[in-house]
Amino acid sequence: MRKLSVLVIHNQYQQPGGEDAVVRAEAGMLRRAGHHVMEFTRRNAVIAQYKPWQKASLCVSTTWNQNAYAEIRKVIAEERPDVAHCHNLLPLVSPAAYYACKSEGVRVVQTLHNYRLLCPSGALYAGGRICDDCTRSLASGIKRGCYRDSRLQTATLAMMLGAHRLLGTWRRTVDAYVALNQFARDYFVAAGLPAEKIHVKPNFLLDDPAPRCGTADYALFVGRLAAEKGVLEMLSAWQQLPHIPLFVAGDGPMRERVQHLLRQPSTAHIKLLGQVSADDVTAQMKNARFLVFPSRWYEPFPMTLLQAAACGLPAVAACIGGVPEVVVEGKTGLLFDPHNLEGLVAKADWAWCHPVEMAAMGSAARRLYQQKYTAESNYELLMNVYQAALSN
């Protein structure tokens, strides 16, 4: 079969995260397989240098960026890709990207890395709970200022969502969607996206980190220090686990609150590592006894759990969203109810007191990764999505 040429369209985040890593890995996988890959990239970091009038213009251009529309059409005219694969489009690209591709006869694939098509914050999480209010009325999200605690920024995203819902953009201009797990696919179908267009393709690792050889005496958390990640609940639980050292790797909006909590005598066994490099994350995973994953939102497909599994590190994880598709209770780790603090305490204590059983679960997690989440298996799934888009 002829190797497809692919235009990757992505708006990088101000703080690089899992989605940016997935986009890089997917482009790398395609290039290794011999595909011609073009990248249309915008970087949110430039917004910090914007003048006031430029920042104000985002209120409109987030819904329709005419410059991005024209530039994408120009790239397509010059390169003639077979497929355009979109990831994050906000705020510097906008859904105008879909229309640019359609005007040039190029099929569009969109990966659903989060729930942004349904929710201004993208997380379906507000006020310390799962929230789907904006699937019915975007006004509630604006009142709360769900995106970055800002009513103005939330209103900007709500205007974009409202406009493109009215235009039918999500149904008409995208030929195939990639959901990262079955849970997310079912949720988007229930919310109104065409079921026949949504394909399940999980995340993957481009390079195998190799399994760990030994362990040290600590549990590990890796992730953004944010409310939806369950960080404060985890720290509260860990005050009841003084015998289990906990390393916390990550940064985010709750950093100051976390630092304040860690000044208390009851948290002396918890160490905040801050933001660490990808190599350091792998090193920490290969030494930890188990990973703690206390997330409270519908995680589409956490790269942290995938990296841990590849390293042979078992997880004690919240049973929510797509997490149980990676952490299988009693086989590749342990699951707890994210709303039950005592459940986390009990599972973490059991994991610490049963190192042999947890090591066996780590080996099983490694086998699951090798069976389902390598670049080789993911490549075939991606080609199936592209062919579905081309034949739609």
Secondary structure by P-SEA (a helix, b strand, c coil): ccbbbbbbbbbccccccaaaaaaaaaaaaaaaaccccccccccccccccccaaaaaaccccccccaaaaaaaaaaaaaccccbbbbcccccccccaaaaaaaaabbbbbbbccccccccccccccccccccccccccaaaaaaaccccccaaaaaaaaaaaaaaaaaccccccccbbbbccaaaaaaaaaaccccccbbbbbbbbccccccccccccbbbbbcccccccaaaaaaaaacccccbbbbbbbcccaaaaaaaaaaccccccccccccccaaaaaaaaacccbbbbbccccccccaaaaaaaaacbbbbccccccccccccccccccccccccaaaaaaaaaaaaacaaaaaaaaaaaaaaaaacccaaaaaaaaaaaaaaaaac
